[in-house]
């Protein structure tokens, strides 16, 4: 991302494009209500945001992940999860691989082998909600990168 300043602030976007922000928020709430683990969905949101170069979403979801007590080792290593398999469960690794396929490599599609592996970890409707979670963060990433949302500031001393 360029070092240029914010084009439109997050708060301005939410105000000016309220129906869009509400729709994306509703999608996120539906995923949260699906029963997928919040720690898992925050990890995949962080990973997709890293791939997409979205500083706003990386910081935003790191803040949430910390509040939800996602283990620090997972947050520290999510960018290199391939190299730290002992730090992530089989289910987390499947979700992260799927996230990468739907983020960085979407033009390549999702291989049958990857889909079958992920579907074993996310049976039935979980697969639909996992796919929606990744699609939602990718949409937010595109908006935030295009408009150069500034990362949310959080006082670590608080």
DSSP file (Angstrom, degrees, kcal/mol; ACC not computed):
  #  RESIDUE AA STRUCTURE BP1 BP2  ACC     N-H-->O    O-->H-N    N-H-->O    O-->H-N    TCO  KAPPA ALPHA  PHI   PSI    X-CA   Y-CA   Z-CA
    1    1 A X              0   0    0      0, 0.0    52,-0.0     0, 0.0    53,-0.0   0.000 360.0 360.0 360.0 148.3    0.0    0.0    0.0
    2    2 A X        -     0   0    0      1,-0.1     0, 0.0     3,-0.1     0, 0.0  -0.276 360.0-124.6 -69.7 157.4    1.1    3.5   -0.7
    3    3 A X  S    S+     0   0    0     -2,-0.0    -1,-0.1     2,-0.0     0, 0.0   0.393  74.1 122.4 -83.0   4.6    2.3    5.8    2.1
    4    4 A X        -     0   0    0      1,-0.1     3,-0.1     0, 0.0     0, 0.0  -0.187  69.2 -93.3 -63.9 160.8   -0.3    8.3    0.9
    5    5 A X        -     0   0    0      1,-0.2    -1,-0.1     2,-0.1    -3,-0.1  -0.141  52.5 -68.9 -75.5 169.2   -3.0    9.5    3.3
    6    6 A X        -     0   0    0      1,-0.1   142,-0.2     0, 0.0     3,-0.2  -0.272  36.0-162.4 -55.0 135.5   -6.4    8.1    3.9
    7    7 A X  S    S+     0   0    0    140,-2.2     2,-0.4     1,-0.4   141,-0.2   0.891  80.5   2.4 -86.2 -48.8   -8.8    8.7    1.1
    8    8 A X  S    S-     0   0    0    139,-2.0    -1,-0.4   136,-0.1     2,-0.1  -0.991  82.3-122.9-138.3 129.4  -12.0    8.1    3.0
    9    9 A X     >  -     0   0    0     -2,-0.4     4,-2.6    -3,-0.2     3,-0.2  -0.369  23.1-117.4 -69.9 150.7  -12.0    7.3    6.8
   10   10 A X  H  > S+     0   0    0      1,-0.2     4,-2.7     2,-0.2     5,-0.2   0.916 116.6  51.7 -51.5 -47.8  -13.7    4.1    7.9
   11   11 A X  H  > S+     0   0    0      1,-0.2     4,-1.7     2,-0.2    -1,-0.2   0.858 109.5  49.8 -62.2 -36.2  -16.2    6.1    9.9
   12   12 A X  H  > S+     0   0    0     -3,-0.2     4,-3.6     2,-0.2     5,-0.3   0.913 110.4  50.1 -68.5 -42.6  -17.1    8.1    6.8
   13   13 A X  H  X S+     0   0    0     -4,-2.6     4,-3.1     1,-0.2     8,-0.2   0.940 109.9  50.2 -59.3 -47.6  -17.5    5.0    4.7
   14   14 A X  H  < S+     0   0    0     -4,-2.7    -1,-0.2     1,-0.2    -2,-0.2   0.872 117.1  41.8 -60.6 -37.3  -19.8    3.4    7.3
   15   15 A X  H >< S+     0   0    0     -4,-1.7     3,-0.9    -5,-0.2    -2,-0.2   0.948 120.6  39.9 -73.2 -49.9  -21.9    6.6    7.4
   16   16 A X  H 3< S+     0   0    0     -4,-3.6    -2,-0.2     1,-0.3    -3,-0.2   0.818 127.0  33.4 -74.5 -31.4  -21.9    7.3    3.6
   17   17 A X  T >X S+     0   0    0     -4,-3.1     4,-2.5    -5,-0.3     3,-0.8  -0.298  75.8 150.6-116.0  45.9  -22.4    3.7    2.5
   18   18 A X  H <>  +     0   0    0     -3,-0.9     4,-2.8     1,-0.3     5,-0.2   0.839  69.0  52.8 -51.8 -42.7  -24.5    2.6    5.4
   19   19 A X  H 3> S+     0   0    0      2,-0.2     4,-2.0     1,-0.2    -1,-0.3   0.882 111.9  46.7 -64.2 -34.5  -26.4    0.0    3.5
   20   20 A X  H <> S+     0   0    0     -3,-0.8     4,-2.5     2,-0.2     5,-0.2   0.949 114.0  46.5 -69.0 -48.9  -23.2   -1.6    2.3
   21   21 A X  H  X S+     0   0    0     -4,-2.5     4,-2.3    -8,-0.2    -2,-0.2   0.898 113.3  50.2 -59.8 -40.7  -21.6   -1.5    5.8
   22   22 A X  H  X S+     0   0    0     -4,-2.8     4,-2.6    -5,-0.3    -1,-0.2   0.886 110.0  50.1 -65.7 -38.9  -24.8   -3.0    7.3
   23   23 A X  H  X S+     0   0    0     -4,-2.0     4,-2.0    -5,-0.2    -2,-0.2   0.923 112.7  45.8 -65.8 -43.8  -24.9   -5.8    4.7
   24   24 A X  H  X S+     0   0    0     -4,-2.5     4,-2.0     2,-0.2    -2,-0.2   0.886 113.6  50.2 -66.1 -37.8  -21.3   -6.7    5.4
   25   25 A X  H  X S+     0   0    0     -4,-2.3     4,-2.5    -5,-0.2    -2,-0.2   0.904 109.1  51.4 -65.0 -41.7  -21.9   -6.5    9.1
   26   26 A X  H  X S+     0   0    0     -4,-2.6     4,-2.1     2,-0.2    -2,-0.2   0.886 108.3  52.1 -62.9 -38.5  -25.0   -8.7    8.8
   27   27 A X  H  X S+     0   0    0     -4,-2.0     4,-2.0     2,-0.2    -1,-0.2   0.920 110.1  48.6 -62.8 -43.8  -22.9  -11.3    6.9
   28   28 A X  H  X S+     0   0    0     -4,-2.0     4,-2.6     1,-0.2    -2,-0.2   0.906 110.3  50.9 -63.0 -42.6  -20.4  -11.3    9.7
   29   29 A X  H  X S+     0   0    0     -4,-2.5     4,-2.3     1,-0.2    -1,-0.2   0.869 107.5  53.7 -64.1 -36.4  -23.1  -11.7   12.3
   30   30 A X  H  X S+     0   0    0     -4,-2.1     4,-0.7     2,-0.2    -1,-0.2   0.904 109.7  47.5 -64.1 -41.0  -24.5  -14.7   10.4
   31   31 A X  H ><>S+     0   0    0     -4,-2.0     3,-1.0     1,-0.2     5,-0.7   0.933 111.4  50.9 -64.0 -45.1  -21.1  -16.3   10.4
   32   32 A X  H ><5S+     0   0    0     -4,-2.6     3,-0.9     1,-0.3    -2,-0.2   0.886 111.0  48.8 -59.3 -38.6  -20.7  -15.6   14.1
   33   33 A X  H 3<5S+     0   0    0     -4,-2.3    -1,-0.3     1,-0.2    -2,-0.2   0.610  93.8  78.4 -76.5 -12.1  -24.2  -17.2   14.7
   34   34 A X  T <<5S-     0   0    0     -3,-1.0    -1,-0.2    -4,-0.7    -2,-0.2   0.703 108.5-111.4 -71.9 -19.3  -23.3  -20.2   12.7
   35   35 A X  T < 5 +     0   0    0     -3,-0.9    -3,-0.1    -4,-0.4    -2,-0.1   0.335  67.3 144.5 101.9  -7.4  -21.2  -21.8   15.4
   36   36 A X      < -     0   0    0     -5,-0.7    -1,-0.4     1,-0.1     2,-0.1  -0.432  64.4 -95.6 -61.6 141.3  -17.8  -21.5   13.8
   37   37 A X     >  -     0   0    0      1,-0.2     4,-2.4    -3,-0.1     5,-0.2  -0.371  24.5-141.2 -63.5 130.8  -15.3  -20.7   16.4
   38   38 A X  H  > S+     0   0    0      1,-0.2     4,-2.3     2,-0.2     5,-0.2   0.871 102.9  56.5 -61.5 -37.6  -14.6  -17.0   16.8
   39   39 A X  H  > S+     0   0    0      1,-0.2     4,-1.8     2,-0.2    -1,-0.2   0.900 108.9  47.4 -61.6 -39.0  -10.9  -17.7   17.3
   40   40 A X  H  > S+     0   0    0      2,-0.2     4,-2.2    -3,-0.2    -2,-0.2   0.931 111.5  48.5 -67.2 -47.3  -10.8  -19.5   14.0
   41   41 A X  H  X S+     0   0    0     -4,-2.4     4,-1.9     1,-0.2    -2,-0.2   0.858 110.4  52.2 -66.6 -32.7  -12.7  -16.9   12.1
   42   42 A X  H  X S+     0   0    0     -4,-2.3     4,-2.3    -5,-0.2    -1,-0.2   0.904 108.0  52.0 -68.2 -39.1  -10.4  -14.2   13.5
   43   43 A X  H  X S+     0   0    0     -4,-1.8     4,-2.6     1,-0.2    -2,-0.2   0.924 111.2  46.4 -60.7 -43.9   -7.3  -16.1   12.4
   44   44 A X  H  X S+     0   0    0     -4,-2.2     4,-2.6     1,-0.2     5,-0.2   0.855 110.9  52.6 -70.9 -31.1   -8.6  -16.4    8.8
   45   45 A X  H  X S+     0   0    0     -4,-1.9     4,-2.0    -5,-0.2    -1,-0.2   0.898 111.2  47.2 -67.2 -39.2   -9.6  -12.7    8.8
   46   46 A X  H  X S+     0   0    0     -4,-2.3     4,-2.2     2,-0.2    -2,-0.2   0.938 113.4  48.3 -65.3 -45.8   -6.1  -11.8    9.8
   47   47 A X  H  X S+     0   0    0     -4,-2.6     4,-2.3     1,-0.2    -2,-0.2   0.931 112.3  47.1 -63.5 -46.2   -4.5  -14.2    7.3
   48   48 A X  H  X S+     0   0    0     -4,-2.6     4,-2.4     1,-0.2    -1,-0.2   0.909 111.9  51.8 -60.6 -40.8   -6.6  -12.9    4.4
   49   49 A X  H  X>S+     0   0    0     -4,-2.0     5,-2.7    -5,-0.2     4,-0.5   0.856 108.1  51.4 -66.4 -35.1   -5.9   -9.3    5.4
   50   50 A X  H ><5S+     0   0    0     -4,-2.2     3,-1.0     3,-0.2    -1,-0.2   0.940 111.4  47.5 -63.3 -47.1   -2.1  -10.1    5.4
   51   51 A X  H 3<5S+     0   0    0     -4,-2.3    -2,-0.2     1,-0.2    -1,-0.2   0.896 115.0  45.6 -59.8 -41.6   -2.4  -11.5    1.9
   52   52 A X  H 3<5S-     0   0    0     -4,-2.4    -1,-0.2    -5,-0.2    -2,-0.2   0.448 110.0-121.3 -86.2  -0.8   -4.4   -8.6    0.7
   53   53 A X  T <<5 +     0   0    0     -3,-1.0     2,-0.9    -4,-0.5    -3,-0.2   0.861  55.6 155.5  67.2  37.2   -2.1   -6.0    2.3
   54   54 A X     >< +     0   0    0     -5,-2.7     4,-2.4     1,-0.2    -1,-0.2  -0.781  19.8 178.7-103.5  93.6   -4.9   -4.5    4.4
   55   55 A X  H  > S+     0   0    0     -2,-0.9     4,-2.5     1,-0.2     5,-0.3   0.884  80.9  56.1 -60.8 -40.3   -3.3   -2.8    7.5
   56   56 A X  H  > S+     0   0    0     93,-0.4     4,-2.7     1,-0.2    96,-0.4   0.953 112.0  41.0 -56.4 -52.5   -6.7   -1.6    8.8
   57   57 A X  H  > S+     0   0    0      2,-0.2     4,-2.6     1,-0.2     5,-0.3   0.848 112.1  55.4 -70.1 -33.8   -8.2   -5.1    8.8
   58   58 A X  H  X S+     0   0    0     -4,-2.4     4,-2.2    -9,-0.2    -1,-0.2   0.972 114.8  39.5 -59.4 -52.6   -5.0   -6.7   10.2
   59   59 A X  H  X S+     0   0    0     -4,-2.5     4,-2.3     1,-0.2    -2,-0.2   0.917 114.9  53.0 -64.6 -43.3   -5.0   -4.4   13.1
   60   60 A X  H  X S+     0   0    0     -4,-2.7     4,-1.7    -5,-0.3    -1,-0.2   0.926 114.9  40.2 -57.3 -47.8   -8.8   -4.5   13.6
   61   61 A X  H  X S+     0   0    0     -4,-2.6     4,-2.7     2,-0.2    -1,-0.2   0.771 110.4  57.2 -80.5 -25.2   -8.9   -8.3   13.7
   62   62 A X  H  X S+     0   0    0     -4,-2.2     4,-2.5    -5,-0.3    -1,-0.2   0.913 106.9  51.6 -63.7 -41.5   -5.7   -8.6   15.8
   63   63 A X  H  X S+     0   0    0     -4,-2.3     4,-2.0     2,-0.2    -2,-0.2   0.932 113.0  43.7 -59.3 -46.2   -7.5   -6.4   18.4
   64   64 A X  H  X S+     0   0    0     -4,-1.7     4,-2.1     2,-0.2    -2,-0.2   0.929 111.9  53.3 -65.4 -44.5  -10.6   -8.6   18.4
   65   65 A X  H  <>S+     0   0    0     -4,-2.7     5,-2.7     1,-0.2    -2,-0.2   0.897 109.1  49.2 -59.0 -41.2   -8.5  -11.8   18.5
   66   66 A X  H ><5S+     0   0    0     -4,-2.5     3,-1.6     1,-0.2    -1,-0.2   0.919 109.9  51.3 -63.7 -42.7   -6.6  -10.5   21.5
   67   67 A X  H 3<5S+     0   0    0     -4,-2.0    -1,-0.2     1,-0.3    -2,-0.2   0.840 109.7  50.6 -61.9 -32.7   -9.9   -9.7   23.2
   68   68 A X  T 3<5S-     0   0    0     -4,-2.1    -1,-0.3    -5,-0.1    -2,-0.2   0.319 117.0-117.0 -88.2   7.7  -11.1  -13.2   22.5
   69   69 A X  T < 5 +     0   0    0     -3,-1.6     2,-0.3     1,-0.2    -3,-0.2   0.829  45.4 176.9  60.8  36.9   -7.9  -14.6   24.0
   70   70 A X      < -     0   0    0     -5,-2.7    -1,-0.2    -6,-0.1     5,-0.1  -0.575  46.7 -93.8 -65.1 131.2   -6.6  -16.2   20.8
   71   71 A X    >>  -     0   0    0     -2,-0.3     4,-1.7     1,-0.1     3,-0.8  -0.177  27.1-130.0 -54.2 136.8   -3.2  -17.6   21.9
   72   72 A X  H 3> S+     0   0    0      1,-0.3     4,-3.0     2,-0.2     5,-0.2   0.852 105.5  61.3 -57.0 -38.0   -0.4  -15.2   21.1
   73   73 A X  H 3> S+     0   0    0      1,-0.2     4,-1.7     2,-0.2    -1,-0.3   0.876 104.3  49.4 -60.6 -36.3    1.6  -17.9   19.4
   74   74 A X  H <> S+     0   0    0     -3,-0.8     4,-1.3     2,-0.2    -1,-0.2   0.912 112.6  46.9 -67.9 -42.0   -1.1  -18.3   16.8
   75   75 A X  H  < S+     0   0    0     -4,-1.7     4,-0.3     1,-0.2    -2,-0.2   0.888 113.6  49.0 -66.2 -38.3   -1.3  -14.6   16.2
   76   76 A X  H  < S+     0   0    0     -4,-3.0    -1,-0.2     1,-0.2    -2,-0.2   0.834 121.6  33.4 -67.9 -32.8    2.5  -14.4   16.0
   77   77 A X  H >< S+     0   0    0     -4,-1.7     3,-1.5    -5,-0.2    -2,-0.2   0.426  83.1 101.4-108.4  -0.1    2.8  -17.3   13.5
   78   78 A X  G >< S+     0   0    0     -4,-1.3     3,-1.2     1,-0.3     4,-0.2   0.842  81.1  57.6 -59.5 -32.8   -0.4  -17.0   11.4
   79   79 A X  G 3  S+     0   0    0     -4,-0.3    -1,-0.3     1,-0.3     3,-0.2   0.789 119.7  31.0 -65.4 -26.0    1.5  -15.4    8.5
   80   80 A X  G X  S+     0   0    0     -3,-1.5     3,-1.6     1,-0.1     4,-0.4  -0.170  75.7 137.6-123.2  38.1    3.8  -18.4    8.4
   81   81 A X  G X   +     0   0    0     -3,-1.2     3,-1.2     1,-0.3     6,-0.2   0.796  67.0  65.1 -58.6 -29.8    1.4  -21.1    9.6
   82   82 A X  G 3  S+     0   0    0      1,-0.3     3,-0.4    -4,-0.2    -1,-0.3   0.848 104.8  46.1 -59.0 -33.6    2.7  -23.5    6.9
   83   83 A X  G <  S+     0   0    0     -3,-1.6    -1,-0.3     1,-0.2    -2,-0.2   0.441 113.6  49.2 -90.2  -1.8    6.0  -23.5    8.8
   84   84 A X    X   +     0   0    0     -3,-1.2     3,-1.9    -4,-0.4     4,-0.4  -0.391  59.3 153.3-133.5  56.7    4.5  -24.0   12.2
   85   85 A X  G >  S+     0   0    0     -3,-0.4     3,-1.0     1,-0.3    -1,-0.1   0.781  71.1  62.9 -62.1 -26.2    2.1  -26.9   11.9
   86   86 A X  G 3  S+     0   0    0      1,-0.2    -1,-0.3    -3,-0.1    -2,-0.0   0.693  98.5  57.3 -71.1 -16.6    2.4  -27.8   15.6
   87   87 A X  G <  S+     0   0    0     -3,-1.9     2,-0.4    -6,-0.2    -1,-0.2   0.565 105.4  54.9 -89.1  -9.6    0.9  -24.4   16.5
   88   88 A X  S <  S-     0   0    0     -3,-1.0    -1,-0.1    -4,-0.4     0, 0.0  -0.971  81.2-122.1-130.0 139.8   -2.3  -24.9   14.5
   89   89 A X     >  -     0   0    0     -2,-0.4     4,-2.7     1,-0.1     5,-0.2  -0.222  33.6-105.7 -70.0 166.1   -4.9  -27.7   14.6
   90   90 A X  H  > S+     0   0    0      1,-0.2     4,-2.3     2,-0.2     5,-0.2   0.899 124.0  51.7 -59.5 -40.5   -5.8  -29.7   11.5
   91   91 A X  H  > S+     0   0    0      2,-0.2     4,-2.2     1,-0.2    -1,-0.2   0.913 110.6  47.1 -63.4 -44.3   -9.1  -27.7   11.4
   92   92 A X  H  > S+     0   0    0      2,-0.2     4,-2.7     1,-0.2    -2,-0.2   0.911 111.5  51.0 -64.4 -42.7   -7.3  -24.4   11.6
   93   93 A X  H  X S+     0   0    0     -4,-2.7     4,-2.4     2,-0.2    -2,-0.2   0.903 110.3  49.5 -63.0 -40.4   -4.7  -25.4    8.9
   94   94 A X  H  X S+     0   0    0     -4,-2.3     4,-2.3    -5,-0.2    -1,-0.2   0.929 112.7  47.1 -62.7 -44.7   -7.6  -26.5    6.6
   95   95 A X  H  X S+     0   0    0     -4,-2.2     4,-2.5     1,-0.2    -2,-0.2   0.892 112.7  49.1 -65.0 -39.9   -9.3  -23.2    7.1
   96   96 A X  H  X S+     0   0    0     -4,-2.7     4,-2.3     2,-0.2    -1,-0.2   0.894 110.9  49.5 -67.8 -39.7   -6.1  -21.2    6.6
   97   97 A X  H  X S+     0   0    0     -4,-2.4     4,-2.1     2,-0.2    -2,-0.2   0.917 112.8  47.8 -63.2 -42.3   -5.3  -23.1    3.4
   98   98 A X  H  X S+     0   0    0     -4,-2.3     4,-2.2     2,-0.2    -2,-0.2   0.903 109.8  53.2 -64.3 -42.0   -8.9  -22.5    2.1
   99   99 A X  H  X S+     0   0    0     -4,-2.5     4,-1.0     1,-0.2     5,-0.2   0.919 109.2  48.7 -58.6 -45.2   -8.5  -18.8    3.0
  100  100 A X  H  X>S+     0   0    0     -4,-2.3     5,-1.6     1,-0.2     4,-1.2   0.906 110.4  50.8 -63.2 -41.3   -5.3  -18.5    1.0
  101  101 A X  H  <5S+     0   0    0     -4,-2.1     8,-0.2     1,-0.2    -1,-0.2   0.872 114.3  44.0 -64.2 -36.3   -6.9  -20.2   -2.0
  102  102 A X  H  <5S+     0   0    0     -4,-2.2    -1,-0.2    -5,-0.1    -2,-0.2   0.573 124.1  35.2 -85.6  -8.7   -9.9  -17.8   -1.9
  103  103 A X  H ><5S+     0   0    0     -4,-1.0     3,-0.5    -3,-0.5    -3,-0.2   0.812 130.1  15.7-106.2 -71.6   -7.8  -14.7   -1.3
  104  104 A X  T 3<5S+     0   0    0     -4,-1.2     3,-0.2    -5,-0.2    -3,-0.2   0.809 134.4  35.3 -78.4 -30.7   -4.4  -14.8   -3.1
  105  105 A X  T >><S+     0   0    0     -5,-1.6     3,-2.0     1,-0.2     4,-0.7   0.024  70.2 126.1-118.0  27.1   -5.1  -17.6   -5.6
  106  106 A X  G X4 S+     0   0    0     -3,-0.5     3,-1.2     1,-0.3    -1,-0.2   0.850  71.8  62.3 -57.0 -35.4   -8.7  -17.2   -6.5
  107  107 A X  G 34 S+     0   0    0      1,-0.3    -1,-0.3    -3,-0.2    -2,-0.1   0.752 102.8  51.7 -62.3 -22.7   -7.9  -17.1  -10.2
  108  108 A X  G <4 S-     0   0    0     -3,-2.0    -1,-0.3    -7,-0.2    -2,-0.2   0.628 106.1-141.7 -85.7 -15.0   -6.5  -20.7   -9.8
  109  109 A X    <<  -     0   0    0     -3,-1.2     2,-0.6    -4,-0.7    -1,-0.2  -0.190  30.1 -62.4  79.1-178.8   -9.7  -21.9   -8.2
  110  110 A X        -     0   0    0     -3,-0.1   -12,-0.0    -4,-0.1    -1,-0.0  -0.933  54.5-127.7-107.0 121.3  -10.0  -24.3   -5.3
  111  111 A X     >  -     0   0    0     -2,-0.6     4,-2.6     1,-0.1     5,-0.2  -0.243  17.0-118.7 -65.7 155.6   -8.6  -27.8   -6.1
  112  112 A X  H  > S+     0   0    0      1,-0.2     4,-2.7     2,-0.2     5,-0.2   0.887 114.9  54.4 -60.7 -38.7  -10.8  -30.8   -5.5
  113  113 A X  H  > S+     0   0    0      2,-0.2     4,-2.1     1,-0.2    -1,-0.2   0.929 110.7  44.4 -63.9 -44.9   -8.2  -32.1   -3.0
  114  114 A X  H  > S+     0   0    0      2,-0.2     4,-2.8     1,-0.2     5,-0.3   0.935 113.5  50.7 -64.4 -45.3   -8.2  -28.9   -1.0
  115  115 A X  H  X S+     0   0    0     -4,-2.6     4,-3.0     1,-0.2    -2,-0.2   0.923 111.3  48.0 -58.8 -44.6  -12.0  -28.7   -1.0
  116  116 A X  H  X S+     0   0    0     -4,-2.7     4,-1.5     2,-0.2    -1,-0.2   0.893 112.2  49.8 -64.0 -39.9  -12.3  -32.3    0.1
  117  117 A X  H  X S+     0   0    0     -4,-2.1     4,-1.1    -5,-0.2    -2,-0.2   0.931 114.9  43.4 -63.2 -46.3   -9.8  -31.7    2.9
  118  118 A X  H  X S+     0   0    0     -4,-2.8     4,-1.9     1,-0.2     3,-0.5   0.906 110.3  55.9 -67.1 -41.6  -11.6  -28.6    4.1
  119  119 A X  H  < S+     0   0    0     -4,-3.0    -1,-0.2    -5,-0.3    -2,-0.2   0.808 102.4  56.9 -63.2 -29.9  -15.0  -30.2    3.8
  120  120 A X  H  < S+     0   0    0     -4,-1.5     3,-0.3     1,-0.2    -1,-0.2   0.872 113.5  39.9 -66.5 -35.4  -13.9  -33.0    6.1
  121  121 A X  H  < S+     0   0    0     -4,-1.1     2,-0.3    -3,-0.5    -2,-0.2   0.732 125.2  37.8 -83.4 -23.9  -13.1  -30.4    8.7
  122  122 A X  S  < S-     0   0    0     -4,-1.9     5,-0.5    -5,-0.1    -1,-0.2  -0.688  83.4-172.4-129.9  76.3  -16.2  -28.3    8.0
  123  123 A X    >   -     0   0    0     -3,-0.3     3,-1.8    -2,-0.3     4,-0.2  -0.258  48.4 -17.7 -73.0 157.6  -19.1  -30.6    7.3
  124  124 A X  T >> S-     0   0    0      1,-0.3     3,-1.2     2,-0.2     4,-0.6  -0.182 132.8  -0.3  56.8-132.4  -22.5  -29.6    6.1
  125  125 A X  H 3> S+     0   0    0      1,-0.3     4,-2.2     2,-0.2    -1,-0.3   0.677 118.6  77.6 -67.6 -18.0  -23.4  -25.9    6.5
  126  126 A X  H <> S+     0   0    0     -3,-1.8     4,-2.7     1,-0.2    -1,-0.3   0.872  90.7  55.8 -59.6 -35.2  -20.1  -25.1    8.2
  127  127 A X  H <> S+     0   0    0     -3,-1.2     4,-2.3    -5,-0.5    -1,-0.2   0.904 107.0  49.0 -64.1 -41.0  -18.5  -25.1    4.7
  128  128 A X  H  X S+     0   0    0     -4,-0.6     4,-2.2     2,-0.2    -2,-0.2   0.922 113.8  45.5 -64.2 -43.6  -20.9  -22.5    3.5
  129  129 A X  H  X S+     0   0    0     -4,-2.2     4,-2.4     2,-0.2    -2,-0.2   0.874 111.0  52.6 -70.1 -36.4  -20.3  -20.3    6.5
  130  130 A X  H  X S+     0   0    0     -4,-2.7     4,-2.0     2,-0.2    -1,-0.2   0.933 110.8  48.3 -61.3 -45.0  -16.5  -20.7    6.2
  131  131 A X  H  X S+     0   0    0     -4,-2.3     4,-2.4     1,-0.2    -2,-0.2   0.903 111.5  49.9 -61.3 -42.1  -16.7  -19.7    2.6
  132  132 A X  H  X S+     0   0    0     -4,-2.2     4,-2.6     2,-0.2    -1,-0.2   0.883 107.5  54.5 -64.2 -38.8  -18.9  -16.7    3.5
  133  133 A X  H  X S+     0   0    0     -4,-2.4     4,-2.0     2,-0.2    -2,-0.2   0.919 111.5  44.0 -61.7 -43.7  -16.5  -15.6    6.2
  134  134 A X  H  X S+     0   0    0     -4,-2.0     4,-2.1     2,-0.2    -2,-0.2   0.910 113.7  50.4 -68.9 -41.9  -13.6  -15.6    3.8
  135  135 A X  H  X S+     0   0    0     -4,-2.4     4,-2.0     1,-0.2    -2,-0.2   0.905 109.7  52.2 -60.9 -41.0  -15.6  -13.8    1.1
  136  136 A X  H  X S+     0   0    0     -4,-2.6     4,-2.4     2,-0.2    -2,-0.2   0.926 110.2  45.4 -64.1 -46.7  -16.7  -11.2    3.7
  137  137 A X  H  X S+     0   0    0     -4,-2.0     4,-2.7     1,-0.2    -1,-0.2   0.873 110.9  54.5 -68.5 -33.3  -13.2  -10.3    4.8
  138  138 A X  H  X S+     0   0    0     -4,-2.1     4,-2.1     2,-0.2    -1,-0.2   0.893 108.2  49.6 -64.6 -37.6  -12.0  -10.2    1.2
  139  139 A X  H  X S+     0   0    0     -4,-2.0     4,-2.1     2,-0.2    -2,-0.2   0.947 112.3  46.9 -63.7 -48.1  -14.7   -7.6    0.5
  140  140 A X  H  X S+     0   0    0     -4,-2.4     4,-3.1     1,-0.2     5,-0.2   0.900 110.3  54.3 -59.9 -40.0  -13.7   -5.5    3.5
  141  141 A X  H  X S+     0   0    0     -4,-2.7     4,-2.7     1,-0.2     5,-0.3   0.922 107.6  49.0 -60.3 -44.4  -10.1   -5.8    2.5
  142  142 A X  H  X S+     0   0    0     -4,-2.1     4,-2.1     2,-0.2    -1,-0.2   0.908 114.6  45.3 -63.5 -41.1  -10.8   -4.5   -1.0
  143  143 A X  H  X S+     0   0    0     -4,-2.1     4,-2.3     2,-0.2    -2,-0.2   0.953 115.4  46.1 -65.1 -50.2  -12.8   -1.5    0.4
  144  144 A X  H  X>S+     0   0    0     -4,-3.1     5,-2.0     1,-0.2     4,-0.8   0.870 114.9  46.5 -65.0 -38.5  -10.2   -0.7    3.1
  145  145 A X  H  <5S+     0   0    0     -4,-2.7     3,-0.3    -5,-0.2    -1,-0.2   0.928 113.6  48.3 -69.6 -44.8   -7.2   -0.9    0.7
  146  146 A X  H  <5S+     0   0    0     -4,-2.1    -2,-0.2    -5,-0.3    -1,-0.2   0.893 120.8  36.4 -62.3 -39.6   -8.9    1.2   -2.0
  147  147 A X  H  <5S-     0   0    0     -4,-2.3  -140,-2.2    -5,-0.2  -139,-2.0   0.490 106.0-129.0 -93.9  -4.0  -10.0    3.9    0.4
  148  148 A X  T  <5 -     0   0    0     -4,-0.8    -3,-0.2    -3,-0.3    -4,-0.1   0.922  27.1-160.6  56.7  51.0   -6.8    3.6    2.5
  149  149 A X      < -     0   0    0     -5,-2.0   -93,-0.4  -143,-0.1     2,-0.3  -0.396  19.9-119.3 -57.3 134.9   -8.5    3.3    5.9
  150  150 A X        -     0   0    0      1,-0.1  -140,-0.2   -95,-0.1     3,-0.1  -0.592  34.8 -99.9 -75.3 138.3   -6.1    4.1    8.6
  151  151 A X        -     0   0    0     -2,-0.3     2,-0.2     1,-0.1   -95,-0.2  -0.292  45.5 -99.9 -57.2 142.0   -5.4    1.2   11.0
  152  152 A X        -     0   0    0    -96,-0.4     2,-0.4     1,-0.1    -1,-0.1  -0.456  35.3-131.3 -68.0 132.6   -7.4    1.6   14.3
  153  153 A X        -     0   0    0     -2,-0.2     2,-0.4    -3,-0.1    -1,-0.1  -0.666  25.3-174.7 -85.6 136.3   -5.4    3.0   17.1
  154  154 A X        -     0   0    0     -2,-0.4     2,-0.9     0, 0.0     3,-0.1  -0.994  26.2-128.8-135.0 126.8   -5.6    1.1   20.4
  155  155 A X    >   -     0   0    0     -2,-0.4     3,-1.3     1,-0.2    -2,-0.0  -0.652  17.2-164.7 -77.4 107.6   -3.9    2.2   23.6
  156  156 A X  T 3  S+     0   0    0     -2,-0.9    -1,-0.2     1,-0.3     0, 0.0   0.712  85.3  63.4 -67.3 -20.2   -2.0   -0.8   24.7
  157  157 A X  T 3         0   0    0      1,-0.2    -1,-0.3    -3,-0.1    -2,-0.1   0.691 360.0 360.0 -77.2 -17.4   -1.6    0.7   28.2
  158  158 A X    <         0   0    0     -3,-1.3    -1,-0.2     0, 0.0    -2,-0.2   0.492 360.0 360.0 -74.1 360.0   -5.4    0.6   28.8
